[in-house]
Each structure stands twice: as structure tokens, then as C-alpha cells.
Amino acid sequence: MNARDKLLGGLSENSARVYEQVFDLFWEWASARYSAPSSTDSLTWLSQHRADELKPHAPDPLHCERIATEWMISLKDSDLAESSAERYRAVLNAIFARLLPRRRGALRVPLKPVNGDGVS
């Protein structure tokens, strides 16, 4: 089973479409700012990257949290309605949770905005 099938497995057709849309938007934004290899499947790479950063004594265990938080804050400056931005933030967290077994990959970031100034 490939990473995309693993990520989308068990989701309804509509939810799978939303997950793909949110991941693609996040990945386009993140890969423009951070170096990720373009020669490999993005979900496979992200799954391994997340697993590595969650290992004991990893050099930067909050790397994904920082990138995801930046992306979540950037949604404030987009033309998305706040309710859509909140949904995108929740879906991105769910995507990370599904990357690793037993939801170990879940982001440790808040999903609600604080006074319109990003996420709390």
C-alpha cells in the first residue's frame, strides 16, 4: 500500500478529496519554503521525515509543527473564510496523525485562531 492509499484509506470519497486538496495546498506552500526532495513521493517523504523527527533525541523534533503553524497562520491572509481555514487546519492535523501508526504523527499545534492573529 502506498502512502497516499494509507492516508486516504477508510475515508469517504468526499473526505478523501478534501484531504488531497488540503495536502496539495500545504505541500505547495511548504515545498516553496523548505527543501524537500522533488524526486520522491511527497507523502512518502513526509511520513519518513515525521517518523525521524519524533524519534528520541531527534535534532529538531518540532520541525513539522513550526512549518504547519506558519502555514496555518498564512491562511489568515488568504481569501478563505475563517470557517474554511479552521477546517483546513483540522484536516492538516488529521493528515499528520494518519501518517504514522497509532496516530503518533499528530501535530502538537492548536487549531483555533486567537483574536484573528493566527493560531493559538
C-alpha positions as CSV (number, residue, x, y, z in Angstrom):
1,M,0.0,0.0,0.0
2,N,1.5,3.4,-1.0
3,A,1.4,6.4,1.3
4,R,-1.5,8.1,-0.4
5,D,-3.6,4.9,-0.1
6,K,-2.6,4.7,3.5
7,L,-3.6,8.3,4.1
8,L,-6.9,8.1,2.3
9,G,-7.9,4.6,3.3
10,G,-11.2,4.4,5.1
11,L,-12.2,7.9,4.2
12,S,-15.4,8.7,2.3
13,E,-14.9,9.9,-1.3
14,N,-15.7,13.5,-0.3
15,S,-13.3,13.4,2.7
16,A,-10.5,11.9,0.6
17,R,-10.9,14.7,-1.9
18,V,-10.7,17.3,0.9
19,Y,-7.6,15.6,2.4
20,E,-5.9,15.6,-1.0
21,Q,-6.8,19.2,-1.7
22,V,-5.5,20.4,1.7
23,F,-2.4,18.3,1.5
24,D,-1.6,19.6,-2.0
25,L,-2.1,23.2,-0.9
26,F,0.1,22.7,2.2
27,W,2.8,20.9,0.2
28,E,2.9,23.5,-2.5
29,W,3.3,26.2,0.2
30,A,5.8,24.2,2.3
31,S,8.0,23.0,-0.6
32,A,8.4,26.6,-1.8
33,R,9.9,27.5,1.5
34,Y,11.7,24.4,2.7
35,S,13.9,21.9,0.8
36,A,12.1,18.6,0.3
37,P,13.3,16.2,-2.5
38,S,11.2,16.6,-5.6
39,S,12.2,13.1,-6.9
40,T,10.2,11.2,-4.3
41,D,6.5,10.9,-3.5
42,S,5.7,13.8,-1.1
43,L,3.6,11.8,1.3
44,T,6.2,9.0,1.5
45,W,8.9,11.6,2.2
46,L,6.8,13.4,4.8
47,S,5.9,10.2,6.5
48,Q,9.6,9.3,6.9
49,H,10.6,12.8,7.8
50,R,7.9,12.9,10.5
51,A,8.9,9.5,11.9
52,D,12.5,10.6,12.1
53,E,11.8,13.8,13.9
54,L,9.7,12.0,16.5
55,K,12.4,9.6,17.4
56,P,14.1,10.1,20.8
57,H,16.9,12.7,20.7
58,A,15.9,13.9,17.2
59,P,17.8,17.1,16.5
60,D,14.6,19.1,15.6
61,P,11.5,17.4,17.0
62,L,9.2,20.4,16.3
63,H,10.2,21.0,12.7
64,C,6.8,20.0,11.3
65,E,4.9,21.9,14.0
66,R,6.7,25.1,13.0
67,I,6.1,24.6,9.3
68,A,2.4,23.7,9.8
69,T,1.9,26.6,12.2
70,E,3.4,29.0,9.6
71,W,1.0,27.6,7.0
72,M,-1.9,27.8,9.3
73,I,-1.1,31.4,10.1
74,S,-0.7,32.1,6.3
75,L,-4.4,31.0,5.8
76,K,-5.4,34.2,7.6
77,D,-4.0,36.2,4.7
78,S,-5.8,34.1,2.1
79,D,-9.3,34.6,0.7
80,L,-10.6,31.6,2.7
81,A,-13.5,32.2,5.0
82,E,-12.4,31.6,8.7
83,S,-14.6,28.5,8.8
84,S,-12.8,27.1,5.8
85,A,-9.4,28.0,7.2
86,E,-10.3,26.3,10.5
87,R,-11.3,23.2,8.6
88,Y,-8.0,23.2,6.6
89,R,-6.1,23.4,9.9
90,A,-8.0,20.5,11.3
91,V,-7.6,18.4,8.1
92,L,-3.8,19.1,8.1
93,N,-3.6,17.9,11.6
94,A,-5.6,14.8,10.7
95,I,-3.3,14.2,7.8
96,F,-0.2,14.2,10.0
97,A,-2.0,12.0,12.5
98,R,-2.6,9.4,9.8
99,L,1.0,9.4,8.5
100,L,2.2,7.2,11.3
101,P,0.7,4.2,13.1
102,R,-1.5,4.8,16.1
103,R,-1.8,8.5,15.2
104,R,1.7,9.2,16.6
105,G,2.3,11.8,13.9
106,A,-0.4,14.2,15.1
107,L,0.8,17.7,15.2
108,R,1.1,19.4,18.6
109,V,-0.3,22.7,17.4
110,P,-3.6,24.5,18.4
111,L,-6.2,24.7,15.7
112,K,-8.2,27.7,16.7
113,P,-7.2,31.3,15.9
114,V,-6.5,33.8,18.6
115,N,-8.2,37.1,18.0
116,G,-7.7,36.7,14.3
117,D,-3.9,36.7,14.8
118,G,-3.0,33.2,13.7
119,V,-3.5,30.0,15.7
120,S,-3.4,29.7,19.4
